[in-house]
Amino acid sequence: MHREPNLTNAALLARRQAAIPRGVGHSHAIFIAKGENAEIWDVEGRRFIDFAGGIAVLNTGHRHPAVIQAVKDQLDKYTHTCFQVLAYEPYVELAERINAKAPGDFAKKTLFLTTGSEAVENAIKIARASTRRSGVICFSGGYHGRTLLTLAMTGKVVPYKAGFGPFPAEIFHATFPNALHGVTVDDSMASIETIFKNDIEPSRVAAIIIEPVQGEGGFVVAPPEMLQRLRALCDAHGILMICDEVQTGAGRTGTWFAVEQSGVAPDLITMAKSMAGGFPISAVVGRAEVMDAAAPGGLGGTYAGSPIACAAALAVLDVFEKENLLERSRNVGERLTSALKAMAARHACIGDVRGMGAMVAIELFKNGDVKQPDADLAKRITAEATARGLILLTCGTYGNVIRILVPLTASDAVLDEGLGIMADCFDAVA
């Protein structure tokens, strides 16, 4: 690949540090020049395998030809009107198709926005308008966004919430089930009852929001029983159940929405990230009567559901159907899990291999002791992987989880090459 002789990662990093605030994190000192499916090349011409996928945005890979063509075609028609001023058909078609995909035997409607935080924040607005209640129950370890409302909902202080308070009121955190750390579904449900006793009565709770698989929280899967019991609890008290599928949505877990695998139909679902293959769009889909609770003018945004992003999202839906990517997601997940379990058998530091579909992670501990999370080892492994040509990300409450969000379109050869690099990293560092 051609490279500019004076364009280096180090030079660009220096410019970045001088021009951009330090609050914008930077996982790898690499500047991309080109991306193709599950591979990227930096400005110095070096190739990397991408197991980060833009933090779950690239389920269809870098620059999928069908997505790029759809965007090029849309560019030749119009790029912006603001949907609330002059509407356009791609927004309507995308809403129809998302409505058809959402679980539940009831009429649905969909709102489009731009970011995951916006989707979550608007879901809470809709829930409050529909129920005429104010309280919101979230879960420890959850991540819902960077706005003040979604930060209040996020169950992790550093680095997201530190220094940004005070936060909006009437946001409460229950305990998320985690079998590895001894937190049962009974414990989690009991923690909600404790909130009802100590903090807010059920009749003032508008919504309970949960990630079917926690993303930033460390790819911890909510057991189907948890989602089923949460659904029953919400029904008993007239509370709306919201599933935050910003990271799990768009087929990452082997079904379009992760919650489908529990048999539960939430009242509202938020999604974003991979739904448009790299172009910014998010959505709230839910019960039609709930979605209609907000008065005209109460929902929307200047760039919300942009024509470019709608065209890309429609192309992503087509790609999933034509390339059978839901089945591919399950196959990728099996391949990842099998290889990671083989690594775990050789390295006691890998205390858990978990996930759903192709949303897979490993959790690292000192001496295999689940009471000693090893964030330092996670950092060393990801740094070693970068040096060897593989992009990985960490996550988790203690920063000791390594997550894999490789494009579903990656070839088996590239998957195996990346997994081989991971194995070499553990052999060298762990």
N, C-alpha and C positions, 0 to 999 in steps of 0.2 A: 504493500500500500504506500502511495506517495505521502511524504511528510514534509512540512515546512521546516527548513533547517533552524530557524530562530524561534520556533514555537515548541516550548518544552513544558512538561508538567510543573517543574520547579518555578519557571518564570511566570506561568499563569497563576500558580498558587500565591506567589508574592503579590501579583496584581489583585487577586481576589481578596487577600488579607488587607490590602490597603483600601479597597473600594467597598467592601461588603461587611456588614456588622458581624461580630463574632457569634452572636446568637443564632445565626444560621449555621447549623451543624455541617460537618463534612466528614463522611466515613472513610473515604479513600482519597489520597492525594493524586488523583487521576483525572484528566480532562479528556472526554470522549471526542473523537473525530468522526467515527462512523459506527452505526449499529446495524446488525443484520441477523434477524431471528434471535438466537440465543448467544450471539457473539458480538463483542465490541472491539474496536481498535482505538487506542488513544492517540494523542497528537504526536507522539513519538513513533507511531507505527506498530506498537506492540499489541498483540491479540490477547483478549481475555474471554473466558467463558462467564456468562452472566447468570449467576444463581440468585440475583437480587430482584431482577425484573422490575426495576423502578419502584420498589416496595409494592409488589403485587399489581402493578399497572399493566404489565406486558404479557398477559396470558396468551395473546396471539403473537407475541414476539416483537422485536424491533422492526418497524416498517413493513408490516405484512402487506404484500402487494395489493390485495383486495381493499384494505383499509386506505392505503395511500391513493389508489385509483378513485375511490369514492370521494375522498377529500379533494382531489384535483378536479373531479367533475363538479363538485359543489362550488369550488372557487370560481368556476367559469359562469356561475349563475348569480349568486349573491353571498355575501359573507356575514352581514349583520343588519337587523332591523330593530331588535328588541322585540321578542315575541308578544309582549303586551301592547305594542304599537301596531306592528304589522305581522300577522301570524304566517306560518309556513307549514306545508304539509309534512315534511320529515319529522317535526316535533310530534305531530298527531300520530303518524304511523309508528314512531318509536314508542309512544305511550301505549298504543293499542297492543303492541307486541310484548312490552313489559307486563302489562295487565294480564295478558294470556299466560305468561310464565309464572306469575306469583301464585303461591299455594293458597287454597281456600275456595270453597264453593259459594262464593258471593261476588257481587259486582265490585269492580275495583277501578280506581283512577290513579294516574301517575303525574307527579310534578317533577320538572327538571330544574336543576340548579347547576352550580359550577364545581363545588368542592365537597368532600365528604363532611367537613364541619358544617357547611351550609345545610346539607341534607339532614344531619342529626338535629341541628338547631331548629329547622323548619318542622321536623317530625314532632318535636316538643311543642312548638307553637300550635300545630294542628291538634295535638292531643289535648292541650289546655283549652283550645277553642271548643273542641268537641265535648269534653267532659265538664267544662267550667270548674275545673279543679287546678291546683297549682303544683302539688308535690310530684317529685320524680325520684324513683329508686333506681340506682345503678349498681355496679358490682366492683369490688376490689380488683385491681389489676386491669380493669377495663381501660380502653383508650377510645375517645370519641371525638377528639379534635383540639384545635388551638384557639378558638374564640373563647371569650370569657365564660359563656354558658357551657360550652363543651369541655372546657378545662375543668370547670366545677364538677362535671360528670366523670371526667377521667380519674381513674383510681391509681395514679402514680404521681408523686410530687416532683422528684428530680428526674429529668431536667424540665419537665413540662410546666409545672405549676409554681415552682420556686420563684418568689419575687413578684408575682403578678396579681396577688390578691388585693382586696377581698373579692370573693366570687359571689355569684347570685345565690340567693337563699333557697331553702326547701329542696335541696339536692341531698340525697342520703345514699350511703353505700352499704350494700349487703355483702356477704362473703361468697366468693365464687367457688364452686366445688373443685377440688383438686385431689384426686385419690393418692397421688404420689406423696403429697404432703399431709395426708390424713384428714382432709376436709371432705366430708361426705355430702351427698345431696340433702340428707336430713339436716346436717349442720347449716347448709346454705339456706334452706327454707326456714329453719329456726331463726336465722339472723334477720330475715324479713319480718317475722313475727315480733322480734325484739324491736325493730324499727317502729312497727305499729304500736307497741306498748310504750316505748320511750320517747319517740320523736314526732310522729304524725299519725293520725287516725286514717284507716284505709279510705274513708269517704272523702278525704282531701287529696288522695294520690291520683294524679292524672294518668301516669304511665310507669311501667317498669320496663327498662331497656336492658338488653343483654346481647352480647356477641355470641353466636352459636359456637364459634371458635375464637378465643381471644387472640388478637393479632400481636400488638405490642406487648401484651401480657405474657407472651411466651408460647403461643399456639396450644393453649390449654383448651381441650374440647369439653363443651357442656354435654353431659350425658343426656340421651333422649329423655330419660326419666325427669331430669331437671326441667327441661323445656315443657314437658307434658304437665308437670305439677305447677309450673309457673302459669301456664295457660289456665289451668283449673282455678288457681288462686285469683288471677285477674278476673275471670268470669264471675267468681263468687262475690267480688267487691266492686264490680263495674269499672275496673282499671283496664286501660289499654295496654296491650303487650306489643312492644316494639323490638324487632330484631335489627341490630346494627350489622349489616353485611357489607360494609364499605370494603373490607379486605377479603372476605370470603365469597362475595358475590361474583357474578360473571363466570361461573364454572370452575373456580379454583379447587373446590372440594369434591368434584365429581358429579354434582348436581348444580343447576344454575344458581339456586340458593341453598346454602348449607342446611337451613332449617327444614328443608323438604325431607331430609333423612330421619327426622324425628317424628314425622307425621303430624306436626303441629302447624297451624296456620295463624301467624301473628296478625294483629290488626294493622300494623304498619311495618314496612321494611325500608331501611335506607341502604343505598348502594352508591358506588362511585368507582374509583381506581380503574379496574380493567374493562369497564363497560364500553369504552370507546377506543381501546387499543393505544392509549398514549395521549389522547386529546381530552381536555378538561370538561367533564360533565359529571353530574351526580343526580340522584333521583330519590324521591320518596314515593313508594307505591303502597296502596292500602285500601281498606274498605271505602267504597264510594261515598257513603253517608258521612264517614269520619273525615275523609279528604275534603268534602264540601263544607265543612264546618266554618272555615275561615271565610270572611266576607270578601267580595271582589276588591282587589288592591292589597289584600293582606298577605299575599304570597307573590313571589317572583324575584326578578333581579335583572339588571341591565344585560348581562351576558348569559343569563340562565337559559340552558338548553340552546346554545348557539347553533346556527345551521351547520357549521363545520363539524362540531362535535356530534350532532344528531346524525349526520351522514356517516361519520366514522362508526358510531354505535350501531347503526343499522347494518353496516358492513361486518362488524364483529359478530352480530347475531347470525348473519349468513355464513360466515366462516365456521362458526361452531356447528352449524347444521351440515355444511358440505364436507367438513373435515372430521366430523364426529369427535369433536374435542372433549365432550363430556366423558366419553369412554376413554379417550386418550389421557384425560386427567387422572382417572382411576388407575390406568396402566403406569403412568409416570409415578404416581404415588407408591404403587407396589414396588417399582424398581428402586426408588429412593429409599423406602423403608427397609427393603431387603439388604441393600448395601450398607445402610447406616447401622442396622442391627449386627451385621458382620463386623463392623468397626467396633461397636460396643462390646462384642465378645472378646476383643483383643485389648480393649482399654477400659479399665474400671472407672475412669473419670467420666465416661458417658453413662449417666445414671438413668436416662430415659430417652426413648425414641418414640415420638408420637405425632399425631396429626390426623387429618381427614383429607382423602383424595391426594392431590399434589401439594397440599399445604402441610409441610412436614418439618419437624424441628428435632434437635437433640438438646438435652439439658446437661450441663457439666458441673461436677462436684469434686471437691478435694477428697482423694482416697475413696471415692464412691459413696461418701457420706452425704445423704440428702439434706443434712442440717448444715453443710458447708458449701454453699454455692460458690463456684469458681469463675467469677467474671474475668479475672486476669488471664486465665487459660483461654477463655473465649476470645479475648482480644488478641492473644498471641497466635491462636489458630487462624483467625481472620487475616491478620497481618502476614502470616506465612503463606496463606492461600493467595493473597494479592501478589506477593513476590513470585509465586509459581504460576500466576495467570488465571486465577479464579476469584470472582467477586462474591463475597458472602456478607451477610448482615447478622448482627446480634440483636437480641431483644430480651424481654422478660423483666419481671419486677426487680431482680438482682443483677440483670445484665449478663447472665450466665447461660443464655440460650442462643444457639446458632440456628437460624431459620433458612429454609430453602424455598424460593419463589421463582424457580426457573420457568421460562415460557413453556406452555404446554406443547408448543410446536417444535420444541427442540428435538433433534434426532436422537435415537438411542446411542449413537456413537458419541455425540457431544455430552449427553447425560453421563455416560460411563467414563468419559475422559474427566469430567468435572468431579465425579465421585472418586475417581482414582487419585486426583490431586488432593481431595479431602483426606483420603486414607494416608497418603504420603505425609501430609501435614501433621496428622496425629502421631505417625511413627517418628517424625522428626522432633516434635515439640512436646507432646504429652508425656 
